[in-house]
Amino acid sequence: MNAIPSLVPRATPAAPVDWRRVLATVLRSRALDALEEGRLLPARKVLYQFTARGHDVTQALLGQQLTGARDAVAVYYRSRPLVLSLGLELDDALASTMMRAGSMSEGRDIGVVFNLPRRDGVCVLPACGGVGAQYTPAVGWAQALEYRARQLGDRAAAASIAVAHGGEASTATNGFWSALNIAATQQLPILFYVEDNGYGISVHSDVQTPGGNIAANLAAFRGLSVRDGDGSRPDLAAGLIAEAVADVRLRRAPVLLRLTVPRLSGHSGQDTQTYKTPDEIAHERERDPLKALHEFLVPARLSAAEWQQIEADANAEVEAALARVERRPEPDSGSATRFAFAERAADGAPLAQRQGGLVGEGIEPPPGVSEARPEGPRINMVTAIRRTLERELAVNPRVVVFGEDVGRKGGVHAATLGLQERFGPERVFDTSLSEEGIIGRAVGMAIAGLLPVPEIQFRKYADPAAEQLNDCGTLRWRTANRFAAPMVVRMPGGFFKCGDPWHSQSNEVQFVHAIGWRVAMPSNAEDAVGLLRSALRGNDPTIFFEHRAMLDGAWARRPYPGDDYVLPFGQARVLRTGSALTVVTWGAMVERCEQAAAAAGVDAELIDLRTLVPWDREAVLASVRKTRRCLIAHEDNGTAGFGAEIAAVLAKDAFLDLDAPVERITMPDVPSPHSPLLLDAVVPNSAHLGRAMRALVAF
């Protein structure tokens, strides 16, 4: 199965090709391209244009094969013909590129990043502007299909597949290789469909992959069936596409199909292709699949008059769509800040996204109780986290926990110890060492209606997943609440006994600045339970930061607050009241600030923010207006740390209430050092904090 087969397709079950429909799709696509390039782009009614001429015939053929009730395709910026073949209306296509109200992003995103939310029928996952970002979410959807079939009894999922659609340049990206590893090792039902037009913008494909043929290079990739062919021959391409889709659907295993196609335009509407010779351009035009389609269809299957009529109809339909879209209003500028997070209507009901998460499936998680009901002895934070995960796994069959070493080992911090034994390897499982794959897979799972709980083993390890984290956070906003991908990303970090630049970083402000993510940083076991359960029953993606020093710290131990305890985000806790000084902090600094205030003999009011997105501005402002002084303490670096945001708010909203400058005690702008001696010199300790408190009170 790993050898690249000939272009003669085997007889396998497949949807029959409706060649009239293929032609109509291609001609509509070309009419859209001509309209945008010739009239709308020069008139600045379209700002970005990516034609798919040359790619369109094979995409129309692929669309006809996607017939599963839970099929999904992850697309890229040149996928419009495929999305048209799956039911994208011409009005919606033009409204998106023309940035009109009611479009797929309400003018928030470039118009070629399409999406089609469908819980019954082929779903088009929201495209991203980043090259290769579509692959790991597609793998997540494929894994969710298997999970839904086996764990939730979803018969439609058992017959459905995922498709990852990209160009040959995207095969050089981390996402592509991560997705291949996941799909092949897990044997997931996914088709990797690679269109090779020979160029990534101006760079030839042999710079993207050795020899310029990714299919040849993957011929020996275990667990992956590889096919290769000429996409400029519609009859042969139809057979290869039908065979590949049927193979994935029947074997429930990954297939990669590479088809060579000509790119009959520049990379975008602004690209003049000066990097190609006239002979190269002429050769590509000779390979136009539409010419070959005409030779294949006329006169054997269509008359010349029928072809001309279908073409005239396509042009007329596009012109009529343009007239309708021109009458649509521009997006409401007052709505630009909506849907960064989940919203509720005036009556409190959720404004549900059309697809993604439990709410997108029509499931309202139980609200829980806001009052802690302590039971049993004090437990450490890691036990509290494990017990909360265990409870939510038990009551919600859509929860899946995964990451590096979380299975049999139980996590490097023991937070998942014993969970795989109780709930099985489909619900608690280990992953390959790819944070891009961990988070990207979680995005696809969340869109498919599961509740993923991925673990990033240490905070610094999240860096390779930055693109997927950012794309996930903006998903609701850039689709105007059509899609969302709620998940809970558990992420240990911070100093513990010793440090180093790789395992001990904090840098929580990066996630505060990442649009669309809620961020929790509990300082103790009780808060960890309440915040984690709130996140697991919420409707937004959440970063749950677990400070390593607090996981087994004696100060952080608390009685378990009950199986239904939830702590709303954005509610700070006042640990001690005072009148001389307000101290604002979070995470591991809470314990140190409490010790410092006691040792320094300062009548400080100590506020534990508990969550940074959202953060409790009113609690901080009320305290500062009372004490008239403020010290902000955090472990993160000082420059542009979250303390700077709090100080800015105080400077604006409490300036006249202050009797002293707002002070910050933070790490200096260096990574966490390994030597305990050096670590103690840079991480704020009780002595540092106590001196700052006394100096501020004496100001």
Stockholm file with secondary structure:
# STOCKHOLM 1.0

chainA/1-699         MNAIPSLVPRATPAAPVDWRRVLATVLRSRALDALEEGRLLPARKVLYQFTARGHDVTQALLGQQLTGARDAVAVYYRSRPLVLSLGLELDDALASTMMRAGSMSEGRDIGVVFNLPRRDGVCVLPACGGVGAQYTPAVGWAQALEYRARQLGDRAAAASIAVAHGGEASTATNGFWSALNIAATQQLPILFYVEDNGYGISVHSDVQTPGGNIAANLAAFRGLSVRDGDGSRPDLAAGLIAEAVADVRLRRAPVLLRLTVPRLSGHSGQDTQTYKTPDEIAHERERDPLKALHEFLVPARLSAAEWQQIEADANAEVEAALARVERRPEPDSGSATRFAFAERAADGAPLAQRQGGLVGEGIEPPPGVSEARPEGPRINMVTAIRRTLERELAVNPRVVVFGEDVGRKGGVHAATLGLQERFGPERVFDTSLSEEGIIGRAVGMAIAGLLPVPEIQFRKYADPAAEQLNDCGTLRWRTANRFAAPMVVRMPGGFFKCGDPWHSQSNEVQFVHAIGWRVAMPSNAEDAVGLLRSALRGNDPTIFFEHRAMLDGAWARRPYPGDDYVLPFGQARVLRTGSALTVVTWGAMVERCEQAAAAAGVDAELIDLRTLVPWDREAVLASVRKTRRCLIAHEDNGTAGFGAEIAAVLAKDAFLDLDAPVERITMPDVPSPHSPLLLDAVVPNSAHLGRAMRALVAF
#=GR chainA/1-699 SS CCSCCCSSCCCCCCCCCCHHHHHHHHHHHHHHHHHIIIIITTTTSCSCCCCCTTTHHHHHHHHHHCCCTTCEEECCTTCHHHHHHTTCCHHHHHHHHTTCTTSSSTTSSCTTCCCBCCSSSCEEECCCSSTTTTHHHHHHHHHHHHHHHHHSCCHHHHTCCEEEEEEGGGGGSHHHHHHHHHHHHHTCCEEEEEEECSEETTEEHHHHSGGGCHHHHTTTCTTCEEEEEETTCHHHHHHHHHHHHHHHHHHCSCEEEEEECCCCSCSSTTCCCTTSCHHHHHHHHHTCHHHHHHHHHTTTTSCHHHHHHHHHHHHHHHHHHHHHHHTSCCCCGGGTTTTSSCCBCTTSCBCCCSBSHHHHTTCCCCCCBSSCCCEEEEECHHHHHHHHHHHHHHHCTTEEEEETTCSSSCCTTSTTTTHHHHHCTTTEEECCSCHHHHHHHHHHHHHTTCEEEEECSSGGGGGGGHHHHHHHHHHHHHTTTSBCCCCEEEEEESCCSSCCTTTSCCCTHHHHSSTTCEEECCSSHHHHHHHHHHHHTSSSCEEEEEEHHHHSCSTTCEEECCTTBCCCTTCCEEEECCSSEEEEECTTHHHHHHHHHHHHTCCEEEEECCEEESCCHHHHHHHHHHHSCEEEEEEEESTTCHHHHHHHHHHHHSGGGCSSCCEEEEECSSCCCSSHHHHHHHSCCHHHHHHHHHHHHHC
#=GC SS_cons         CCSCCCSSCCCCCCCCCCHHHHHHHHHHHHHHHHHIIIIITTTTSCSCCCCCTTTHHHHHHHHHHCCCTTCEEECCTTCHHHHHHTTCCHHHHHHHHTTCTTSSSTTSSCTTCCCBCCSSSCEEECCCSSTTTTHHHHHHHHHHHHHHHHHSCCHHHHTCCEEEEEEGGGGGSHHHHHHHHHHHHHTCCEEEEEEECSEETTEEHHHHSGGGCHHHHTTTCTTCEEEEEETTCHHHHHHHHHHHHHHHHHHCSCEEEEEECCCCSCSSTTCCCTTSCHHHHHHHHHTCHHHHHHHHHTTTTSCHHHHHHHHHHHHHHHHHHHHHHHTSCCCCGGGTTTTSSCCBCTTSCBCCCSBSHHHHTTCCCCCCBSSCCCEEEEECHHHHHHHHHHHHHHHCTTEEEEETTCSSSCCTTSTTTTHHHHHCTTTEEECCSCHHHHHHHHHHHHHTTCEEEEECSSGGGGGGGHHHHHHHHHHHHHTTTSBCCCCEEEEEESCCSSCCTTTSCCCTHHHHSSTTCEEECCSSHHHHHHHHHHHHTSSSCEEEEEEHHHHSCSTTCEEECCTTBCCCTTCCEEEECCSSEEEEECTTHHHHHHHHHHHHTCCEEEEECCEEESCCHHHHHHHHHHHSCEEEEEEEESTTCHHHHHHHHHHHHSGGGCSSCCEEEEECSSCCCSSHHHHHHHSCCHHHHHHHHHHHHHC
//
